[in-house]
Amino acid sequence: MRQRFVAGLAARWAEIVAAESDAQRQFLLHRMSGAAGSFGFDELSVVARRAEAAAEAAMAAGGRNAQALETLCAMIDGLVRSSAFLQSPPHKETP
């Protein structure tokens, strides 16, 4: 399932970029944050959560926050290209 999630990141990102409204973009970022966290990709989850908050702020201000979306894109690209991403454990072990 983790590999399927990783394989679908490009499609998820395309859906986020193509969102017709900030509300839709915020929802999609929320889904990405939750899914990434569920699969143990904490760093991606945090970045998606930040982008979600930026989309919410953009909605409130009546504009878009391209910087948050660019940060998420760079994060996804870096993670997908990293072999460590695919081999990382699903969750941190607790003592």
C-alpha positions in Angstrom: 0.0 0.0 0.0 2.9 2.3 0.8 4.3 1.8 -2.7 0.9 2.5 -4.2 0.7 5.7 -2.2 4.2 6.7 -3.5 3.3 5.8 -7.1 0.2 8.0 -6.8 1.9 11.1 -5.5 2.4 12.7 -9.0 -1.4 12.2 -9.7 -2.3 13.6 -6.3 0.0 16.6 -6.9 -1.6 17.2 -10.3 -5.0 17.1 -8.7 -3.9 19.7 -6.1 -2.4 22.0 -8.7 -5.5 21.7 -10.9 -7.9 22.4 -8.1 -10.6 24.9 -9.2 -10.8 26.6 -5.8 -8.7 27.2 -2.7 -11.3 25.3 -0.8 -10.9 22.2 -3.0 -7.1 22.6 -2.8 -7.3 22.8 1.0 -9.4 19.6 1.1 -6.9 17.8 -1.2 -3.9 18.9 0.9 -5.7 17.7 4.0 -6.2 14.3 2.4 -2.6 14.2 1.4 -1.4 15.1 4.9 -3.5 12.4 6.5 -2.5 9.7 4.0 1.2 10.6 4.3 1.0 10.4 8.1 -0.9 7.1 7.9 1.9 5.6 5.9 4.6 7.0 8.2 5.8 9.8 5.9 5.8 12.3 8.7 7.8 15.0 6.9 5.5 15.0 3.9 2.5 15.1 6.2 3.9 18.2 8.0 4.6 20.0 4.7 1.1 19.1 3.4 -0.4 20.4 6.6 1.5 23.6 6.3 0.3 24.0 2.7 -3.2 23.3 3.8 -3.0 26.1 6.4 -1.6 28.4 3.7 -4.5 27.5 1.4 -6.9 28.3 4.3 -5.2 31.6 4.9 -5.3 32.3 1.1 -9.1 31.6 1.1 -9.5 34.1 4.0 -7.4 36.7 2.2 -9.0 36.1 -1.2 -5.8 34.9 -2.9 -3.5 32.0 -3.4 -0.3 31.1 -1.7 1.9 29.8 -4.5 5.0 29.5 -2.2 3.4 26.8 0.0 2.4 24.8 -3.1 5.9 25.1 -4.5 7.4 23.9 -1.2 5.1 20.9 -1.3 6.0 20.2 -4.9 9.7 20.3 -4.1 9.1 18.0 -1.1 7.2 15.4 -3.2 9.7 15.5 -6.0 12.6 15.0 -3.5 10.9 12.2 -1.7 9.9 10.3 -4.8 13.4 10.5 -6.2 14.9 9.3 -2.9 15.4 5.6 -2.6 15.4 6.1 1.2 11.8 7.2 1.0 10.7 3.9 -0.4 12.7 1.9 2.1 11.9 3.9 5.2 10.0 2.1 7.9 6.3 2.9 8.0 6.3 4.2 11.5 8.9 5.2 14.1 9.4 2.6 16.7 8.6 3.6 20.2 10.7 2.3 23.1 
